[in-house]
């Protein structure tokens, strides 16, 4: 699952590289609670921009960055409550905000969880290996960024139809960028490119977000605790935490729901996907425009037995709402519906998949007829900063955005959201979805049927053993930092 075997020879080279490049690695404990970060590191961060390619920005892999672009410190969890005038439901929908991570997305955390255990055990040697980051978007950006900060060479793989902003940024950060055929749904083409690289290059290590348990573990521990802090602050004595709703890209972020179920046993985990590619709901397939979601398979790291609902989101709703939320005519119409200027200014925090998460949360609240006492959680994975070209493409296709179109989008694609295309999962529904893993992961990707069965029948023990690794990983990180010797020199 997560191998922590030490390779002493490679570990020594890796530690020397860290010393030469000024790299100190944060622990999971520090990402959860930045108060534990040494003050000298906090002082130096005052001179570092949020997106700078500087090794100190490893300590900004946290939900608690001060929301500024340069020199910020740390504060509470970055989150946003969506007003009822926008959602049209009585329940309180609260989202963690991913924009204030380096790269503008929380995927830097997921990739940290995958790469760092291999570094601090010496399994990944940055003087020899290249890290390969197969992705439908933000994961390869996060991987290339983290690898750069950790003095590692990287290769980013993503579909050719992803936004122009992603490719332009990656060209400056990753050592190599490979575009595969298709869109967000074409995950298989990414897997095939990885196999090709494995057959032709001997110095690569592939960090496949769909089967890397470090992805799941980072969100279980860091995102899960961040959400718990939000609930402790917002629930009050009479509040009820109903559940978390998240679209499934790699399923890594769903790990936070596993943690929250341990703290709030009656809460639910709902997984979203694109209606145009209803893999979980209907064993379906197809292409769609909700960037960042990977489809046509069930990720190996998805704890399906712990999942309560599938919610399909129409990509047409998402694409219309990014115009409503970001075009001047759309924002003016929202003001007329009672949405405050203060909140309208925050709407660019929602990228396309973030809108998908919001719509999933609205459908969840409507389905369960939630009230003012109920809180639903989600995440805004990234912001419109990564999708400005999509707005320009929509204007070229449909023309200027006006008040009439804003009214249509508000009432049809937001207030008119219904509870169709969703399913509350029974035991056998979960089992059906879990069994779909066999065809991708056992038949085609080399996993064993025994481990597939263990994920289901050894529940929750299989997953508990993964979650219990955090203290050991933190111990290895601390030993690595001591070996590199930089903390003493600060």
Number of C-alpha atoms within 10 A of each C-alpha: 13 15 9 17 12 15 16 12 11 20 22 18 16 28 24 16 19 24 16 12 15 19 24 26 25 23 23 22 16 19 24 20 19 25 13 12 15 12 12 10 15 19 13 12 20 13 11 18 16 24 16 15 18 19 22 20 24 23 20 27 26 26 29 22 23 19 16 11 15 15 15 19 16 16 14 14 20 20 20 16 15 18 18 15 15 15 21 16 20 19 25 26 24 24 25 21 26 25 24 25 28 27 22 23 23 28 31 27 28 27 28 24 21 22 24 23 22 20 25 29 24 23 23 23 25 23 13 14 17 21 24 25 29 27 28 29 24 24 29 29 29 27 31 29 30 29 28 18 22 27 19 24 20 27 23 26 25 31 22 17 17 21 17 14 14 16 20 10 13 19 12 11 21 24 17 15 20 14 16 21 14 16 24 26 26 24 23 16 18 23 18 13 17 20 13 11 16 14 9 9 10 11 12 19 22 19 22 21 28 23 20 23 23 28 30 29 29 26 26 23 22 25 29 23 19 25 25 17 13 18 18 11 9 15 15 10 8 7 14 19 20 22 23 29 33 30 30 25 27 28 26 28 28 32 27 25 29 28 22 24 17 10 12 16 11 12 18 21 23 26 26 26 30 31 22 19 24 23 20 28 21 11 14 14 18 16 18 20 20 28 23 25 25 27 27 20 23 27 24 25 24 24 24 25 20 20 20 19 22 26 28 26 28 21 23 15 20 26 22 21 21 25 22 28 26 19 16 15 20 24 22 18 20 22 15 9 13 12 18 14 12 8 14 17 12 14 18 15 22 25 27 27 28 28 27 29 30 29 25 29 30 26 24 25 26 18 15 11 12 19 15 13 16 19 23 25 25 26 26 26 28 28 24 21 14 19 19 16 14 19 17 13 11 16 13 10 9 8 10 12 16 15 16 12 16 24 17 15 23 23 12 14 20 21 16 12 19 16 17 11 16 23 17 13 18 13 11 10 18 21 14 14 20 22 16 19 20 20 12 18 20 17 12 10 14 9 16 13 14 9 14 18 14 15 21 20 12 13 14 15 13 16 21 12 12 16 20 12 14 18 13 12 20 19 13 20 22 17 14 22 21 14 17 23 18 16 17 8 5 11
